């Protein structure tokens, strides 16, 4: 199975979702390097509140970088350029949130997110993103709750971490 890219989804739907977090999508031409991309190639880039993608950018990458923006504190967000940084707990919160947000993209959803994360090479001690999410991610959920990013029903509150 190939990883779902931004060409495979409705970008207006992605912009609507990310716009609730005050993020803007900046579409980059196919032959151009993606500004702010940590991994390079087709991976999403983030500079302040601008998510840079191409049509070949994996959807999981677009959501992952967006979730870094959402989950970092306001001081880091103000100076964000390429390297989101963050600690272990924040990274887990980012991964958990990107799985939740996948359900808000028609034609994507969490099952496809699990598959694409595993295919891309995310690593979890239980061997897969789905096993981690279902069996080992309570700390990530609690982190998101503590920062008022999601509610008890795992729905986004459309807040940025303070």
N, C-alpha and C positions, 0 to 999 in steps of 0.2 A: 504494500500500500504506500502510495506517495503521500507526503505531508501536504496538508491543505494550505494553499497560499491565498493571499489577498485577492488574487484574480478569481478565486473560486467562491467568494462571498460578496454580499452587497456592502460596498464600502460606505454607503450612506448610513446603513444600519450600524456599522462599526463607529462612524463619526458621531452618530446620535448617542450611542452608549458612552463613548469616551468624553463627549462634550459635557455630560453630566458631572464629570470630574474635572472640568475646565481644561481638557486636553484637546489639542488640535492635530489633525492629520495633515502632514505635508507629503504629498505624493512626489516621488523622485522619478525622473525618466529612466527607462530601462537600461540605458547605456551609462548612467551616472552612478558614482559611488554614493552610498547612503551616509549622509552626515550623522555624526553622533553614534555610529554603530560600534559597539564594543567588539563583536565577533567578526565584523566585516562581511564581505560577500553579500548575500541577500538578507541578512539579519537586520531587524529594525534598529533604528537609532533614536536617541532621546536627547534633546537639548531644551532645557527649561520645560515649558509645557507643550512642546512640539514633538510629536511622534513622527519620525521620518520613515517612510516605507516605500517600497516599489511593489509592483503587482506580483513579483515573484517572492516577496517576503512571506515567510510562514506566518499563519494567523497566530500560532502559539507564541511566536517571537514578538509580534505586535502587542499581544496581551501581556506578555511577561514584562516588557519594558514599560508599558503603561502602568502595570501594577507596582513596579518600582517607584514610579512617580507618585502614585497614590499612597504607598506605604512609607515613604521616607518623611522625615520631619521637615518642617517649613524652611529651616535654615539651609539644609542640603538641597531642597527643591529649588530654592532661589538661585543656586549656583550650579545646578545640574547641567553637565555636559559630558556625555558618553559613558562615564563610569558612575553607575548608580551607587556603588559601595554598599554599606549596610552590614549588619551583623547576621549571625546564623538565624536568630529568631525572625528577623525581618525577611530574610530570604525565604524561609518557610512560609511566612505570611503571604509573600508575593506568589509563591507557587500555589498555595491554597486558593487565593483570590482569583488567579487566572483560570483555575478550574471552575470556580463558581461563575465567573463572567462568561465563560464559554457557552453556558446555557442561554445567554442573551443574544447569541449570534445564530441566526437561522442557518441550518445546514452544517453547524459545527457541533456544539454541545459538549458535555463533559466526557462522554465515552470517546469521542473523536479526539478531544484534548489529551486524554490518557494515552491513546494510541500514538499521537504525534509527539508527545513529550518523550515517550519510551523510544520511538523511532529516532528522534533527534539525538538522544543520548543523556537526558536527565538521569541522574542516579539517585536511588533511594535504597536505604538499607533493607527494605523488604523485597527488593527486586523489581518493583514496578511502581509507577505513579498511582495507579488505581489502588494497589495494596496499601501504599503509604497513606493516601487520602482516606480510605475506609477504615484502616486499622491502627495508624500510627501518627495521625496529624492533629490530635486534640490540642496540643500545645499551639499549633499554628492557628487553629480556630479561636482559641482563647486570646491569642495575641491580637487578632483582628477585632474581636469583641472588645477587648480592653481599650483599643484605639478608636472605637466607634466607627469602624469601617464597614462592618456587617452587623446584622441583628441576630438574635437567637435562632431564627429560622434560616440562617445563612443567606439572607438576602442583602444585597448591597444597600448601604445608607447614602451612598454618593457623597460621602465625606472624604476629605483628604486628612491624613494624619497631621495632627497639630505639631 
